[in-house]
């Protein structure tokens, strides 16, 4: 697609977007909306590649307590299967993996019998674009409650639970993505935990906010997870809103405009990224995957050395002391991944954010490491959990956009929870609702932007019309002179398949529309329909089209592995 065509599409989409307001600015709204759910962290820092702030789940009946990590990419709940700790593992294996869930001890466990061949074992279809993240899970359905006993967290029955034994995913996961899972055919997808909360009116919207927490600030800051809202005390507001990637499995894609290192010793900032890139924000893994060239600039700036054996950057005690003394910071400049320009936000990570420890079985003995990884291709560019130690991420699946902000580090700050409600046009029932001054201002800014866009469209129309007239005259002149052009044997005419356009195309990839006023949580999909996600490995089926503002189901690949022989 030509740049001018892409610009036309973007302008039209922008005009069609519904002006939005920051959540909480609508006065007199329906008070029947439920309150957001604040999921308490477990009070522990755990894991073999961190440590990281974990969260507690209670699974089954009677409840079995396990600690898990938050996955912004996953749409399921995973817990470590008893086979995940064998006789060859250390005696404390269950504890180091956050605890195990034994389905045989739960009276409410129901095996998954929805696959075509009757097996309950499916591939763990997560991080398939990265090397080393493989395995299978024994899938079933059981009761899943958030938080420890007495914490007040919700409890839902018949939720997807996968028992995992592989050590590629050492800890269990709680997925935040609302995508449903498909175990048989697309006519019967199984909803995610977040979607179940919304359908049962337990949260005000399909949205969440998360930051990973860290051990190095304020004597340790636990992770923060809010479902259906966000905590204003945890971040510094900005005016950057980013639409979801059209590919559901890469929804939280940002543009990294620049990466730079600053320190008292270095003087001027040191550029670590030569050209902007699109990267996926994913809390499932600790790593930050960047182009090899960028990694080499990190090597020069920090004195780190790539290890082929480790496939990472080990840090010895001497280098650790040097880097701690230097106390350099790395600044990621983030913006809308569609345009690659416009409003941006800086997320600053101190060296302490990169000062992590690998533990067995990742390595033979504990080893400090720098969580940077060399990407094999652009599909691997990822900002992992390391990045979310200093970034606060808010995702709104009703409006299909998200925002990233620098975390705020105010000691003893009081929690301040705000709801993210469904868009106004989805809740109005004919009666008018009064907007606050902020809401009116948001609409006014959107209106001015719309007028500007209309003017730009008219200018482009006039320019294009003149070009077309010129081209017609040239073609007529060429025809009169008897000249003609024929396709050779190796030439192929372009074919238009008539498929609808869903947004800008940059580098051959579909993109979503962008709002003009820059406020948080603005706009939603243009046609009220979702776009197809990619099929799982080994599938030739298209995704089932869900209702408006839902996302396409993820097809699960069956594995011919008995549940009693899960690969570890």
Secondary structure per residue as TSV (DSSP state, phi and psi in degrees):
chain	resnum	aa	ss	phi	psi
A	1	X	-	360.0	137.9
A	2	X	-	-73.0	154.3
A	3	X	H	-56.9	-37.6
A	4	X	H	-66.9	-38.6
A	5	X	H	-64.7	-41.9
A	6	X	H	-61.9	-40.0
A	7	X	H	-64.7	-41.0
A	8	X	H	-58.5	-46.7
A	9	X	H	-61.3	-44.6
A	10	X	H	-61.3	-42.6
A	11	X	H	-63.2	-43.7
A	12	X	H	-63.7	-43.1
A	13	X	H	-61.5	-40.7
A	14	X	H	-61.5	-41.8
A	15	X	H	-66.0	-29.3
A	16	X	H	-84.0	-14.7
A	17	X	S	-66.1	140.5
A	18	X	-	-78.4	126.9
A	19	X	-	-57.1	137.5
A	20	X	-	-120.5	174.6
A	21	X	-	-135.2	159.9
A	22	X	-	-63.8	136.0
A	23	X	T	-53.6	138.2
A	24	X	T	95.9	-4.3
A	25	X	-	-90.8	-7.6
A	26	X	B	-85.7	117.3
A	27	X	T	-87.7	147.9
A	28	X	T	69.9	21.8
A	29	X	-	-73.1	168.7
A	30	X	-	-59.5	116.2
A	31	X	T	-76.3	-1.1
A	32	X	T	-79.0	-8.0
A	33	X	S	-59.7	133.2
A	34	X	-	-69.6	161.4
A	35	X	-	-80.4	154.4
A	36	X	-	-60.7	156.4
A	37	X	E	-104.4	121.9
A	38	X	E	-95.1	115.2
A	39	X	E	-91.4	116.7
A	40	X	-	-72.4	142.9
A	41	X	E	-72.4	163.8
A	42	X	E	-78.4	-9.2
A	43	X	E	80.0	1.0
A	44	X	E	-112.4	148.9
A	45	X	E	-110.2	120.3
A	46	X	E	-138.2	-178.0
A	47	X	T	106.3	163.9
A	48	X	T	-102.9	8.8
A	49	X	T	-140.7	29.2
A	50	X	T	-132.7	-110.8
A	51	X	-	-83.4	163.8
A	52	X	E	-129.7	151.7
A	53	X	E	-74.1	121.9
A	54	X	E	-101.8	170.9
A	55	X	E	-128.3	149.4
A	56	X	E	-99.1	134.9
A	57	X	E	-121.2	151.2
A	58	X	E	-118.0	117.1
A	59	X	E	-118.5	135.5
A	60	X	T	86.8	-177.4
A	61	X	T	-136.9	118.5
A	62	X	T	-64.3	159.5
A	63	X	T	-65.7	133.0
A	64	X	E	-106.7	126.4
A	65	X	E	-89.7	126.3
A	66	X	E	-133.9	149.9
A	67	X	E	-103.1	139.7
A	68	X	E	-136.0	168.2
A	69	X	E	-101.3	157.6
A	70	X	E	-86.1	133.1
A	71	X	E	-117.8	115.3
A	72	X	S	-75.2	-13.4
A	73	X	S	-95.1	-32.6
A	74	X	-	-77.8	158.1
A	75	X	-	-126.5	19.2
A	76	X	S	-136.9	171.6
A	77	X	E	-108.3	124.7
A	78	X	E	-116.4	136.9
A	79	X	E	-132.0	150.2
A	80	X	E	-68.8	127.8
A	81	X	-	-76.3	151.4
A	82	X	G	-53.9	-29.7
A	83	X	G	-70.6	-8.1
A	84	X	G	-71.0	-12.8
A	85	X	S	-126.2	112.6
A	86	X	-	-105.3	179.4
A	87	X	T	-66.6	-21.4
A	88	X	T	-84.2	-9.2
A	89	X	S	-86.3	158.0
A	90	X	-	-58.8	156.5
A	91	X	T	-62.5	-26.7
A	92	X	T	-90.6	14.2
A	93	X	H	-52.7	-48.1
A	94	X	H	-57.6	-37.6
A	95	X	H	-70.2	-40.8
A	96	X	H	-70.9	-16.4
A	97	X	T	-101.2	12.4
A	98	X	T	84.9	9.0
A	99	X	-	96.8	158.2
A	100	X	B	-117.5	154.4
A	101	X	-	-112.6	119.4
A	102	X	-	-102.9	106.7
A	103	X	G	-62.8	-25.5
A	104	X	G	-68.0	-17.5
A	105	X	G	-94.9	3.9
A	106	X	-	-110.7	127.1
A	107	X	T	-79.9	-11.5
A	108	X	T	-106.4	7.4
A	109	X	-	-72.4	133.1
A	110	X	E	-124.5	120.0
A	111	X	E	-63.3	151.4
A	112	X	-	-81.8	111.5
A	113	X	-	-112.1	23.4
A	114	X	-	-92.4	-3.4
A	115	X	S	-79.1	154.8
A	116	X	T	-59.3	-34.4
A	117	X	T	-99.4	7.2
A	118	X	-	82.2	-2.3
A	119	X	-	-77.3	154.3
A	120	X	-	-106.1	8.8
A	121	X	E	-103.9	125.6
A	122	X	E	-131.0	155.4
A	123	X	E	-66.1	144.9
A	124	X	-	-83.2	90.9
A	125	X	-	-83.6	72.5
A	126	X	S	-146.7	139.5
A	127	X	S	58.8	35.2
A	128	X	T	-68.4	-19.3
A	129	X	T	-81.4	-9.2
A	130	X	S	-106.6	155.0
A	131	X	T	-83.3	140.7
A	132	X	T	93.8	-10.0
A	133	X	-	-98.8	85.9
A	134	X	-	-131.4	172.9
A	135	X	-	141.2	176.6
A	136	X	E	-131.3	159.2
A	137	X	E	-130.9	147.8
A	138	X	E	-90.0	114.3
A	139	X	E	-99.2	142.6
A	140	X	E	-160.5	-164.8
A	141	X	E	-132.6	136.1
A	142	X	E	-158.0	176.3
A	143	X	E	-77.6	132.1
A	144	X	E	-127.8	123.8
A	145	X	E	-117.4	144.7
A	146	X	E	-95.5	131.9
A	147	X	S	88.4	167.5
A	148	X	S	-75.4	169.0
A	149	X	T	-59.6	128.4
A	150	X	T	89.6	-1.8
A	151	X	S	-80.5	-12.2
A	152	X	-	86.0	9.0
A	153	X	-	-72.1	156.4
A	154	X	-	-70.9	156.9
A	155	X	E	-130.4	123.7
A	156	X	E	-121.6	137.1
A	157	X	E	-90.1	164.3
A	158	X	E	54.7	43.1
A	159	X	E	-97.3	151.1
A	160	X	E	-64.2	129.5
A	161	X	E	-135.7	130.3
A	162	X	E	-115.3	127.8
A	163	X	E	-89.3	122.5
A	164	X	E	-115.3	141.5
A	165	X	-	-112.8	-24.7
A	166	X	-	-56.9	145.1
A	167	X	S	-93.4	0.0
A	168	X	S	-63.8	-38.6
A	169	X	S	-109.1	93.8
A	170	X	-	-72.6	-32.7
A	171	X	S	-106.5	155.6
A	172	X	E	-68.7	167.7
A	173	X	E	-133.0	148.2
A	174	X	E	-116.9	112.9
A	175	X	E	-83.5	137.3
A	176	X	-	-98.4	-18.2
A	177	X	-	-68.8	135.8
A	178	X	-	-83.2	6.2
A	179	X	-	-57.7	135.5
A	180	X	-	-77.5	161.7
A	181	X	E	-107.3	139.9
A	182	X	E	-112.3	116.4
A	183	X	S	-102.7	-11.0
A	184	X	S	-135.3	-75.0
A	185	X	-	-137.5	165.2
A	186	X	G	-72.8	-4.5
A	187	X	G	-77.8	-16.5
A	188	X	G	-134.2	61.8
A	189	X	-	-71.0	151.3
A	190	X	B	-99.2	125.1
A	191	X	-	-67.6	156.1
A	192	X	-	-80.3	173.3
A	193	X	H	-64.3	-44.0
A	194	X	H	-62.9	-42.3
A	195	X	H	-65.0	-36.3
A	196	X	H	-65.1	-40.4
A	197	X	H	-60.4	-43.5
A	198	X	H	-67.6	-44.4
A	199	X	H	-66.1	-25.5
A	200	X	T	-94.6	13.1
A	201	X	T	58.0	41.0
A	202	X	S	-102.3	-13.8
A	203	X	S	-135.8	154.3
A	204	X	S	-74.1	-19.5
A	205	X	S	-165.3	167.8
A	206	X	S	-80.2	84.6
A	207	X	E	-156.2	163.0
A	208	X	E	-160.3	165.2
A	209	X	E	-138.9	139.5
A	210	X	E	-152.0	142.1
A	211	X	E	-140.6	146.9
A	212	X	-	-77.4	-19.0
A	213	X	-	76.3	174.0
A	214	X	B	-162.8	166.1
A	215	X	S	-94.7	-13.0
A	216	X	S	-94.9	-7.5
A	217	X	S	-111.5	141.0
A	218	X	T	49.6	40.4
A	219	X	T	61.5	27.0
A	220	X	-	104.1	119.2
A	221	X	B	-117.7	120.9
A	222	X	-	-71.5	157.4
A	223	X	-	-63.5	159.4
A	224	X	E	-130.5	127.8
A	225	X	E	-135.1	123.2
A	226	X	E	-125.3	128.0
A	227	X	E	-103.3	121.8
A	228	X	S	86.6	12.6
A	229	X	E	-177.0	-160.6
A	230	X	E	-155.1	163.3
A	231	X	E	-108.3	108.3
A	232	X	G	-66.3	-17.4
A	233	X	G	-78.6	-8.3
A	234	X	G	-100.7	-2.6
A	235	X	B	-149.5	163.5
A	236	X	-	-100.1	116.9
A	237	X	-	-62.2	152.9
A	238	X	-	-147.0	179.3
A	239	X	S	-108.1	25.2
A	240	X	-	-101.0	120.5
A	241	X	-	-123.0	135.9
A	242	X	E	-123.2	126.3
A	243	X	E	-71.8	152.3
A	244	X	-	-62.2	147.2
A	245	X	-	-64.1	142.8
A	246	X	S	-60.3	-31.0
A	247	X	S	-79.4	116.0
A	248	X	G	-56.5	-35.2
A	249	X	G	-75.9	-5.6
A	250	X	G	-128.3	36.0
A	251	X	-	-59.7	-41.1
A	252	X	S	-91.1	63.4
A	253	X	E	-99.8	132.6
A	254	X	E	-120.5	164.3
A	255	X	E	-100.3	124.4
A	256	X	E	-92.8	102.9
A	257	X	E	-69.1	-39.7
A	258	X	E	-160.0	155.2
A	259	X	E	-133.4	129.7
A	260	X	E	-139.0	152.7
A	261	X	E	-108.8	135.1
A	262	X	E	-129.1	142.1
A	263	X	-	-158.9	163.4
A	264	X	T	-64.7	-31.6
A	265	X	T	-80.4	-30.7
A	266	X	T	-78.2	-22.9
A	267	X	-	77.1	-105.8
A	268	X	S	-71.6	148.7
A	269	X	-	-57.9	143.2
A	270	X	E	-103.1	118.7
A	271	X	E	-72.5	129.9
A	272	X	-	-110.5	-3.6
A	273	X	-	-137.2	123.3
A	274	X	S	-79.1	-39.4
A	275	X	S	-132.9	150.3
A	276	X	-	-65.6	151.2
A	277	X	E	-139.0	157.9
A	278	X	E	-94.9	130.8
A	279	X	E	-133.7	150.4
A	280	X	E	-96.2	131.1
A	281	X	E	-89.9	121.1
A	282	X	-	-148.5	112.0
A	283	X	T	-80.6	-2.3
A	284	X	T	-63.0	-36.7
A	285	X	S	-118.1	158.1
A	286	X	S	-82.7	-21.1
A	287	X	-	-74.2	153.4
A	288	X	E	-111.4	109.3
A	289	X	E	-92.1	123.7
A	290	X	E	-133.7	164.8
A	291	X	-	-57.0	152.0
A	292	X	H	-57.6	-39.8
A	293	X	H	-59.9	-42.4
A	294	X	H	-65.4	-39.6
A	295	X	H	-61.3	-38.8
A	296	X	H	-66.8	-32.1
A	297	X	H	-68.9	-37.1
A	298	X	H	-61.3	-40.7
A	299	X	H	-58.7	-45.6
A	300	X	H	-65.6	-39.7
A	301	X	H	-73.9	-37.0
A	302	X	H	-108.2	-6.1
A	303	X	-	73.3	22.7
A	304	X	-	-90.0	157.4
A	305	X	-	-127.7	132.2
A	306	X	-	-72.4	134.5
A	307	X	B	-111.3	116.8
A	308	X	T	-64.2	-38.4
A	309	X	T	-65.0	-44.3
A	310	X	T	-81.6	-22.1
A	311	X	T	55.2	44.7
A	312	X	B	-169.1	-165.3
A	313	X	E	-120.6	96.2
A	314	X	E	-71.9	148.7
A	315	X	-	-121.9	120.3
A	316	X	-	-85.1	172.6
A	317	X	H	-62.9	-40.0
A	318	X	H	-63.8	-47.0
A	319	X	H	-66.3	-35.4
A	320	X	H	-61.5	-42.4
A	321	X	H	-64.0	-40.4
A	322	X	H	-63.7	-46.8
A	323	X	H	-68.4	-35.0
A	324	X	H	-65.9	-41.4
A	325	X	H	-67.2	-40.4
A	326	X	H	-66.0	-39.0
A	327	X	-	52.3	48.5
A	328	X	-	-74.6	158.6
A	329	X	E	-122.3	148.9
A	330	X	E	-112.3	126.2
A	331	X	E	-108.7	120.3
A	332	X	E	-99.0	121.8
A	333	X	E	-97.1	115.2
A	334	X	E	-113.1	139.8
A	335	X	E	-147.4	-177.2
A	336	X	-	-59.9	125.7
A	337	X	T	-73.6	-16.5
A	338	X	T	-73.4	-52.7
A	339	X	T	-88.8	-27.6
A	340	X	S	70.0	12.0
A	341	X	-	-152.0	-168.3
A	342	X	S	86.6	-158.5
A	343	X	S	-57.4	140.2
A	344	X	E	-137.2	165.3
A	345	X	E	-133.9	139.1
A	346	X	E	-94.6	128.5
A	347	X	E	-112.8	115.8
A	348	X	E	-102.8	126.0
A	349	X	E	-113.5	121.9
A	350	X	E	-72.6	166.1
A	351	X	H	-55.8	-32.9
A	352	X	H	-57.3	-28.0
A	353	X	H	-68.7	-24.2
A	354	X	H	-97.2	-0.7
A	355	X	-	-90.1	83.0
A	356	X	E	-115.3	168.2
A	357	X	E	-128.3	127.5
A	358	X	E	-88.4	141.0
A	359	X	-	-127.8	162.0
A	360	X	T	-57.6	144.9
A	361	X	T	-90.5	8.8
A	362	X	S	-62.5	-38.7
A	363	X	S	-137.2	165.5
A	364	X	S	-68.7	-37.5
A	365	X	S	-140.9	156.8
A	366	X	-	-53.4	139.9
A	367	X	E	-147.8	127.4
A	368	X	E	-67.0	147.2
A	369	X	E	-150.4	159.2
A	370	X	E	-102.7	115.1
A	371	X	-	-77.0	53.7
A	372	X	E	-111.2	137.7
A	373	X	E	-131.0	146.1
A	374	X	E	-82.3	121.0
A	375	X	-	-80.0	136.6
A	376	X	S	-77.1	-27.1
A	377	X	S	-160.1	175.7
A	378	X	G	-67.9	-20.4
A	379	X	G	-68.6	-14.4
A	380	X	G	-96.3	-5.6
A	381	X	-	-60.8	117.1
A	382	X	E	-143.1	140.3
A	383	X	E	-107.5	102.7
A	384	X	-	-87.5	-160.2
A	385	X	T	-60.6	-29.7
A	386	X	T	-55.3	-45.9
A	387	X	G	-62.2	-37.3
A	388	X	G	-80.5	5.0
A	389	X	G	-70.0	-28.4
A	390	X	T	-117.1	-1.2
A	391	X	E	-117.5	142.1
A	392	X	E	-108.5	122.7
A	393	X	E	-111.3	127.0
A	394	X	E	-121.9	122.7
A	395	X	E	-118.8	131.4
A	396	X	E	-122.1	103.7
A	397	X	T	-83.1	-10.3
A	398	X	T	-73.2	-40.8
A	399	X	T	-100.3	-5.4
A	400	X	T	57.1	49.1
A	401	X	E	-149.4	170.9
A	402	X	E	-150.1	169.9
A	403	X	E	-141.1	155.0
A	404	X	E	-128.9	134.9
A	405	X	E	-136.4	155.1
A	406	X	E	-68.5	134.2
A	407	X	B	-65.2	148.8
A	408	X	-	-100.6	134.2
A	409	X	-	-118.4	71.8
A	410	X	-	-103.3	118.7
A	411	X	T	-64.3	136.1
A	412	X	T	61.8	26.0
A	413	X	-	-63.9	138.6
A	414	X	-	-82.5	132.2
A	415	X	-	-57.6	136.6
A	416	X	-	-137.9	97.8
A	417	X	E	-93.4	129.7
A	418	X	E	-116.9	143.1
A	419	X	E	-82.2	148.6
A	420	X	-	-110.0	108.7
A	421	X	-	-93.8	168.4
A	422	X	-	-65.4	155.6
A	423	X	-	-55.4	150.6
A	424	X	H	-56.2	-43.0
A	425	X	H	-68.4	-11.2
A	426	X	H	-94.5	-10.8
A	427	X	H	-116.6	-19.6
A	428	X	-	-67.7	138.6
A	429	X	-	-122.7	32.6
A	430	X	S	105.5	-30.4
A	431	X	S	-82.6	142.4
A	432	X	-	-79.2	150.9
A	433	X	-	-123.4	138.2
A	434	X	-	-80.7	129.8
A	435	X	B	-91.2	147.5
A	436	X	-	-73.3	174.3
A	437	X	H	-60.9	-39.1
A	438	X	H	-64.1	-39.1
A	439	X	H	-65.9	-43.8
A	440	X	H	-62.4	-38.4
A	441	X	H	-64.7	-39.6
A	442	X	H	-61.4	-43.0
A	443	X	H	-67.6	-37.5
A	444	X	H	-63.5	-44.5
A	445	X	H	-62.3	-41.9
A	446	X	H	-62.3	-37.8
A	447	X	H	-66.0	-43.1
A	448	X	H	-62.3	-42.4
A	449	X	H	-62.8	-38.1
A	450	X	H	-64.7	-41.8
A	451	X	H	-62.1	-42.4
A	452	X	H	-60.3	-43.5
A	453	X	H	-64.3	-39.2
A	454	X	H	-61.3	-44.6
A	455	X	H	-61.3	-41.1
A	456	X	H	-65.9	-38.2
A	457	X	H	-62.5	-43.9
A	458	X	H	-61.4	-41.7
A	459	X	H	-62.2	-45.3
A	460	X	H	-62.7	-37.0
A	461	X	H	-62.3	-45.7
A	462	X	H	-63.7	-43.6
A	463	X	H	-62.7	-45.6
A	464	X	H	-63.0	-40.6
A	465	X	H	-61.8	-41.9
A	466	X	H	-64.7	-40.5
A	467	X	H	-64.3	-40.9
A	468	X	H	-62.1	-42.2
A	469	X	H	-61.7	-42.1
A	470	X	H	-62.6	-42.4
A	471	X	H	-64.8	-38.1
A	472	X	H	-64.2	-41.8
A	473	X	H	-63.2	-40.7
A	474	X	H	-65.4	-40.9
A	475	X	H	-64.0	-41.3
A	476	X	H	-63.8	-43.3
A	477	X	H	-62.6	-40.6
A	478	X	H	-65.3	-40.2
A	479	X	H	-65.6	-39.8
A	480	X	H	-66.9	-28.9
A	481	X	T	-83.3	0.2
A	482	X	T	82.4	2.9
A	483	X	-	-78.1	151.5
A	484	X	-	-152.1	158.6
A	485	X	-	-122.5	127.9
A	486	X	-	-115.5	145.1
A	487	X	-	-72.0	130.7
A	488	X	-	-76.5	179.5
A	489	X	T	-64.3	-27.5
A	490	X	T	-100.0	2.9
A	491	X	-	-93.8	141.7
A	492	X	-	-128.7	133.1
A	493	X	-	-74.5	145.0
A	494	X	-	-69.7	139.4
A	495	X	-	-113.2	136.8
A	496	X	-	-102.0	122.6
A	497	X	-	-88.2	-3.1
A	498	X	-	75.8	7.7
A	499	X	-	-69.1	144.3
A	500	X	-	-68.1	145.7
A	501	X	-	-85.3	133.1
A	502	X	-	-112.0	9.4
A	503	X	S	152.3	-174.0
A	504	X	-	-64.3	148.1
A	505	X	E	-112.7	119.0
A	506	X	E	-119.4	126.4
A	507	X	T	54.6	34.7
A	508	X	T	78.6	8.8
A	509	X	E	-112.5	136.3
A	510	X	E	-68.9	142.4
A	511	X	-	-126.5	167.5
A	512	X	-	-105.3	164.7
A	513	X	-	-66.0	163.8
A	514	X	-	-128.7	135.8
A	515	X	-	-80.2	157.8
A	516	X	S	-95.1	-28.1
A	517	X	S	-84.9	-8.0
A	518	X	-	74.9	3.4
A	519	X	-	-77.1	161.6
A	520	X	T	-67.6	146.1
A	521	X	T	60.8	40.2
A	522	X	-	-101.4	149.0
A	523	X	-	73.9	166.2
A	524	X	-	-152.6	-175.2
A	525	X	-	-60.9	150.6
A	526	X	S	-72.5	-48.8
A	527	X	S	-93.5	5.0
A	528	X	S	74.9	7.7
A	529	X	-	-123.8	153.2
A	530	X	-	-84.1	164.6
A	531	X	-	-108.8	156.8
A	532	X	-	-67.6	136.1
A	533	X	-	-85.8	172.4
A	534	X	-	-79.4	150.4
A	535	X	-	-77.9	156.4
A	536	X	-	-73.6	165.4
A	537	X	T	-55.8	135.9
A	538	X	T	83.0	8.7
A	539	X	-	-115.1	140.4
A	540	X	-	-112.5	12.6
A	541	X	-	-86.8	152.5
A	542	X	-	-88.6	155.2
A	543	X	-	-69.4	142.7
A	544	X	-	-69.4	132.3
A	545	X	-	-81.2	119.2
A	546	X	-	-87.1	-179.8
A	547	X	S	-66.9	168.1
A	548	X	T	-54.3	137.9
A	549	X	T	68.7	6.1
A	550	X	-	-89.0	172.8
A	551	X	-	-117.5	158.4
A	552	X	-	-68.9	143.8
A	553	X	-	-68.8	148.3
A	554	X	E	-96.7	125.0
A	555	X	E	-81.9	129.9
A	556	X	-	-92.3	133.1
A	557	X	-	-90.3	126.1
A	558	X	B	-74.2	153.5
A	559	X	-	-125.0	133.5
A	560	X	-	-82.0	60.0
A	561	X	-	-126.7	123.7
A	562	X	-	-59.5	146.5
A	563	X	G	-60.0	-23.6
A	564	X	G	-82.6	-2.7
A	565	X	G	-129.7	48.5
A	566	X	-	-64.6	135.1
A	567	X	-	-67.3	132.0
A	568	X	-	-97.3	360.0
